[in-house]
């Protein structure tokens, strides 16, 4: 029984080592992907597929990536776009969803602070 338990313990230790290595590798890949994404967000407005005017766009980075004041460069803003950049299957996080929902529910206002 003792030998059997020792063998099970050895197997469990090997499995734990494999899982730890896999978790470390996954964390490295995830971190690398996030960092690449954050840098790409900054240059996105200069790419040819970007649908908004570069002079109208302002980079925020967090909690959303961009705000575009459509028409600003022509002297008359006719709409405002809140833009979140995602790649692959990356979902919106909780904060981004709350911003999206506030906009959908028309809970947006304009205030002047003096």
DRENPA-3360 file (N, C-alpha, C; in nm, 2 decimals, always signed):
BEGIN
1 = XXXXXXXX = +0.08/-0.12/+0.00/+0.00/+0.00/+0.00/+0.09/+0.13/+0.00 ~ +0.19/+0.12/+0.08/+0.28/+0.23/+0.09/+0.35/+0.26/-0.05 ~ +0.40/+0.16/-0.11/+0.46/+0.17/-0.25/+0.36/+0.23/-0.35 ~ +0.23/+0.19/-0.34/+0.13/+0.24/-0.43/+0.10/+0.39/-0.40 ~ +0.10/+0.42/-0.27/+0.08/+0.56/-0.24/+0.20/+0.65/-0.29 ~ +0.32/+0.60/-0.27/+0.44/+0.67/-0.32/+0.43/+0.69/-0.47 ~ +0.39/+0.59/-0.54/+0.38/+0.60/-0.69/+0.27/+0.70/-0.72 ~ +0.16/+0.70/-0.65/+0.05/+0.80/-0.68/+0.10/+0.94/-0.65;
9 = XXXXXXXX = +0.18/+0.96/-0.54/+0.24/+1.09/-0.51/+0.33/+1.13/-0.62 ~ +0.42/+1.04/-0.66/+0.51/+1.08/-0.77/+0.44/+1.12/-0.90 ~ +0.33/+1.05/-0.93/+0.25/+1.08/-1.05/+0.19/+1.22/-1.03 ~ +0.14/+1.25/-0.91/+0.07/+1.37/-0.88/+0.17/+1.49/-0.89 ~ +0.29/+1.47/-0.84/+0.40/+1.57/-0.85/+0.44/+1.60/-0.99 ~ +0.45/+1.50/-1.08/+0.48/+1.52/-1.22/+0.37/+1.59/-1.29 ~ +0.24/+1.56/-1.26/+0.13/+1.63/-1.32/+0.13/+1.77/-1.27 ~ +0.16/+1.80/-1.15/+0.16/+1.93/-1.10/+0.27/+2.01/-1.17;
17 = XXXXXXXX = +0.39/+1.96/-1.19/+0.50/+2.02/-1.26/+0.46/+2.06/-1.40 ~ +0.39/+1.96/-1.47/+0.34/+1.99/-1.61/+0.24/+2.10/-1.61 ~ +0.15/+2.10/-1.52/+0.05/+2.21/-1.51/+0.11/+2.35/-1.48 ~ +0.21/+2.35/-1.39/+0.28/+2.47/-1.36/+0.35/+2.53/-1.48 ~ +0.42/+2.44/-1.55/+0.49/+2.48/-1.67/+0.39/+2.54/-1.78 ~ +0.28/+2.47/-1.80/+0.18/+2.51/-1.89/+0.12/+2.64/-1.85 ~ +0.09/+2.66/-1.73/+0.04/+2.79/-1.68/+0.13/+2.90/-1.70 ~ +0.26/+2.88/-1.67/+0.36/+2.98/-1.69/+0.38/+3.02/-1.84;
25 = XXXXXXXX = +0.38/+2.92/-1.93/+0.38/+2.94/-2.07/+0.26/+3.02/-2.12 ~ +0.14/+2.98/-2.07/+0.02/+3.05/-2.11/+0.02/+3.19/-2.06 ~ +0.07/+3.22/-1.94/+0.07/+3.35/-1.89/+0.17/+3.44/-1.97 ~ +0.28/+3.38/-2.02/+0.38/+3.45/-2.10/+0.31/+3.49/-2.23 ~ +0.24/+3.40/-2.29/+0.18/+3.42/-2.42/+0.07/+3.53/-2.41 ~ -0.01/+3.52/-2.30/-0.12/+3.61/-2.28/-0.06/+3.75/-2.26 ~ +0.04/+3.76/-2.18/+0.11/+3.89/-2.15/+0.16/+3.95/-2.28 ~ +0.23/+3.87/-2.36/+0.28/+3.91/-2.49/+0.17/+3.96/-2.58;
33 = XXXXXXXX = +0.06/+3.89/-2.59/-0.05/+3.93/-2.67/-0.11/+4.06/-2.63 ~ -0.13/+4.08/-2.50/-0.19/+4.20/-2.45/-0.10/+4.32/-2.48 ~ +0.03/+4.30/-2.46/+0.13/+4.41/-2.49/+0.13/+4.45/-2.64 ~ +0.12/+4.35/-2.72/+0.12/+4.38/-2.87/-0.01/+4.45/-2.90 ~ -0.12/+4.41/-2.84/-0.25/+4.47/-2.86/-0.25/+4.62/-2.82 ~ -0.19/+4.64/-2.70/-0.19/+4.78/-2.65/-0.11/+4.87/-2.75 ~ +0.00/+4.82/-2.80/+0.08/+4.90/-2.90/+0.00/+4.92/-3.03 ~ -0.06/+4.82/-3.08/-0.14/+4.83/-3.20/-0.25/+4.93/-3.19;
41 = XXXXXXXX = -0.32/+4.93/-3.07/-0.43/+5.03/-3.05/-0.38/+5.17/-3.08 ~ -0.26/+5.20/-3.05/-0.21/+5.34/-3.06/-0.19/+5.38/-3.21 ~ -0.15/+5.28/-3.29/-0.13/+5.31/-3.43/-0.25/+5.28/-3.52 ~ -0.35/+5.22/-3.46/-0.47/+5.18/-3.54/-0.53/+5.29/-3.62 ~ -0.54/+5.41/-3.57/-0.60/+5.52/-3.65/-0.53/+5.55/-3.78 ~ -0.40/+5.51/-3.79/-0.32/+5.54/-3.91/-0.33/+5.43/-4.01 ~ -0.40/+5.32/-3.98/-0.41/+5.21/-4.08/-0.52/+5.24/-4.18 ~ -0.51/+5.19/-4.30/-0.60/+5.22/-4.41/-0.74/+5.17/-4.39;
49 = XXXXXXXX = -0.76/+5.06/-4.31/-0.89/+5.01/-4.28/-0.97/+5.09/-4.17 ~ -0.90/+5.18/-4.11/-0.97/+5.26/-4.00/-1.08/+5.35/-4.07 ~ -1.20/+5.33/-4.02/-1.32/+5.39/-4.08/-1.34/+5.54/-4.04 ~ -1.27/+5.59/-3.95/-1.29/+5.72/-3.90/-1.18/+5.81/-3.94 ~ -1.20/+5.94/-3.94/-1.10/+6.04/-3.98/-0.99/+6.05/-3.86 ~ -0.87/+6.04/-3.90/-0.76/+6.05/-3.80/-0.76/+6.18/-3.72 ~ -0.78/+6.29/-3.78/-0.78/+6.42/-3.71/-0.90/+6.43/-3.61 ~ -1.00/+6.35/-3.63/-1.12/+6.35/-3.54/-1.11/+6.25/-3.42;
57 = XXXXXXXX = -1.00/+6.17/-3.42/-0.99/+6.06/-3.33/-0.89/+6.10/-3.21 ~ -0.93/+6.06/-3.09/-0.85/+6.08/-2.97/-0.83/+5.94/-2.90 ~ -0.70/+5.91/-2.88/-0.67/+5.79/-2.81/-0.68/+5.80/-2.66 ~ -0.75/+5.71/-2.60/-0.76/+5.71/-2.45/-0.69/+5.59/-2.40 ~ -0.71/+5.47/-2.45/-0.64/+5.35/-2.41/-0.71/+5.28/-2.30 ~ -0.77/+5.35/-2.20/-0.84/+5.28/-2.10/-0.95/+5.38/-2.04 ~ -1.06/+5.34/-2.02/-1.12/+5.20/-2.03/-1.17/+5.17/-2.17 ~ -1.17/+5.26/-2.26/-1.19/+5.23/-2.40/-1.08/+5.29/-2.48;
65 = XXXXXXXX = -1.06/+5.24/-2.60/-0.94/+5.28/-2.68/-0.95/+5.42/-2.74 ~ -1.06/+5.45/-2.81/-1.07/+5.57/-2.88/-1.20/+5.64/-2.87 ~ -1.20/+5.77/-2.88/-1.32/+5.85/-2.90/-1.30/+5.92/-3.03 ~ -1.40/+5.92/-3.12/-1.39/+5.99/-3.24/-1.50/+6.09/-3.25 ~ -1.47/+6.22/-3.27/-1.56/+6.33/-3.29/-1.58/+6.35/-3.44 ~ -1.68/+6.27/-3.49/-1.70/+6.27/-3.64/-1.74/+6.41/-3.69 ~ -1.65/+6.46/-3.78/-1.67/+6.59/-3.84/-1.60/+6.70/-3.77 ~ -1.53/+6.68/-3.66/-1.46/+6.78/-3.59/-1.36/+6.85/-3.68;
73 = XXXXXXXX = -1.28/+6.78/-3.76/-1.18/+6.84/-3.85/-1.24/+6.93/-3.95 ~ -1.37/+6.91/-3.98/-1.44/+7.00/-4.08/-1.52/+7.11/-4.01 ~ -1.51/+7.12/-3.88/-1.57/+7.23/-3.80/-1.70/+7.20/-3.75 ~ -1.76/+7.09/-3.77/-1.89/+7.06/-3.71/-1.90/+6.91/-3.68 ~ -1.90/+6.88/-3.55/-1.91/+6.74/-3.50/-2.06/+6.70/-3.51 ~ -2.09/+6.60/-3.60/-2.22/+6.55/-3.61/-2.25/+6.42/-3.53 ~ -2.15/+6.36/-3.49/-2.17/+6.24/-3.40/-2.04/+6.21/-3.33 ~ -2.05/+6.13/-3.23/-1.93/+6.08/-3.15/-1.93/+5.93/-3.15;
81 = XXXXXXXX = -1.82/+5.87/-3.18/-1.81/+5.73/-3.17/-1.71/+5.68/-3.06 ~ -1.75/+5.59/-2.98/-1.67/+5.53/-2.88/-1.62/+5.40/-2.94 ~ -1.49/+5.38/-2.95/-1.43/+5.27/-3.02/-1.34/+5.19/-2.93 ~ -1.37/+5.06/-2.92/-1.29/+4.96/-2.85/-1.23/+4.86/-2.95 ~ -1.10/+4.85/-2.94/-1.03/+4.76/-3.04/-1.02/+4.62/-2.97 ~ -1.06/+4.52/-3.04/-1.04/+4.38/-3.00/-0.99/+4.30/-3.12 ~ -0.92/+4.20/-3.08/-0.88/+4.10/-3.19/-0.91/+3.96/-3.15 ~ -0.92/+3.88/-3.24/-0.95/+3.74/-3.21/-1.08/+3.72/-3.14;
89 = XXXXXXXX = -1.09/+3.65/-3.04/-1.21/+3.62/-2.96/-1.21/+3.70/-2.83 ~ -1.13/+3.80/-2.82/-1.12/+3.88/-2.70/-1.25/+3.95/-2.67 ~ -1.31/+3.92/-2.55/-1.44/+3.98/-2.51/-1.42/+4.12/-2.45 ~ -1.53/+4.20/-2.44/-1.53/+4.32/-2.36/-1.52/+4.28/-2.22 ~ -1.44/+4.36/-2.14/-1.44/+4.33/-2.00/-1.56/+4.40/-1.93 ~ -1.58/+4.38/-1.80/-1.69/+4.43/-1.73/-1.71/+4.58/-1.74 ~ -1.60/+4.65/-1.73/-1.61/+4.80/-1.74/-1.65/+4.84/-1.88 ~ -1.59/+4.78/-1.98/-1.62/+4.81/-2.12/-1.77/+4.79/-2.15;
97 = XXXXXXXX = -1.82/+4.68/-2.10/-1.96/+4.64/-2.12/-2.05/+4.75/-2.05 ~ -2.01/+4.80/-1.93/-2.09/+4.90/-1.87/-2.09/+5.03/-1.94 ~ -1.98/+5.06/-2.01/-1.98/+5.18/-2.09/-2.06/+5.16/-2.21 ~ -2.05/+5.05/-2.28/-2.14/+5.02/-2.39/-2.28/+5.03/-2.36 ~ -2.32/+4.97/-2.24/-2.46/+4.97/-2.20/-2.51/+5.11/-2.17 ~ -2.43/+5.20/-2.11/-2.46/+5.33/-2.08/-2.49/+5.41/-2.21 ~ -2.41/+5.39/-2.31/-2.42/+5.45/-2.44/-2.55/+5.40/-2.50 ~ -2.57/+5.27/-2.51/-2.70/+5.22/-2.56/-2.82/+5.27/-2.50;
105 = XXXXXXXX = -2.81/+5.29/-2.36/-2.93/+5.34/-2.29/-2.94/+5.49/-2.29 ~ -2.86/+5.55/-2.37/-2.86/+5.70/-2.39/-2.83/+5.77/-2.26 ~ -2.75/+5.71/-2.18/-2.71/+5.78/-2.05/-2.58/+5.85/-2.07 ~ -2.58/+5.94/-2.17/-2.46/+6.02/-2.20/-2.50/+6.17/-2.19 ~ -2.41/+6.25/-2.13/-2.45/+6.39/-2.11/-2.33/+6.47/-2.14 ~ -2.35/+6.60/-2.15/-2.25/+6.70/-2.18/-2.25/+6.80/-2.07 ~ -2.14/+6.82/-2.00/-2.13/+6.92/-1.89/-2.02/+7.01/-1.91 ~ -2.04/+7.14/-1.86/-1.93/+7.24/-1.86/-1.90/+7.26/-1.72;
113 = XX = -1.77/+7.25/-1.69/-1.72/+7.27/-1.55/-1.64/+7.41/-1.55 ~ -1.69/+7.50/-1.47/-1.62/+7.63/-1.45/-1.57/+7.65/-1.31;
% end
